[in-house]
Amino acid sequence: MTAHSPFISQVMLHNNQDPYTVAILVPDAEAIRRWMEHQHLTLSDSEREDAVLNLIRSEINQYRPGGTFEGIFPERWLPASTGILNEAFSEQNQMINSTLKMVRGKINEHYSDLMSFLYTPEAKDICNARNRESIRSLLRSQV
């Protein structure tokens, strides 16, 4: 069984002795765009960001108890909150090294504000204002 989501390109989990695990992830804009077309959502739909964020949440929930991929990861590794990025980790932005491994220190430093936010009560709702703006920006950049 392969654990893969067509809607998520990259994800980094973070828990450095913190109260819970958080994730920052990069959605696959093309797959989301195709899904939106299939769902008859357009860029002018006011609820499209929440629809996309709920899609991403449902993909993550497939790893929780009762999901298709239940038990693949320990439950403590599953994120309590998720931050959405509108830029992929790459060699160009130095978030990926030449062996295609994430440079966690660089990512943590660059997204330190987001990481702090992910440990707030507001961030536990994937449909928060920051994630909505990231989805909006991601979809705009793909037009």
Helices and strands as residue ranges (DSSP letters): E 8-14, E 22-27, H 29-38, H 48-61, G 75-77, E 81-84, H 104-110, H 112-117, G 121-124, H 129-141
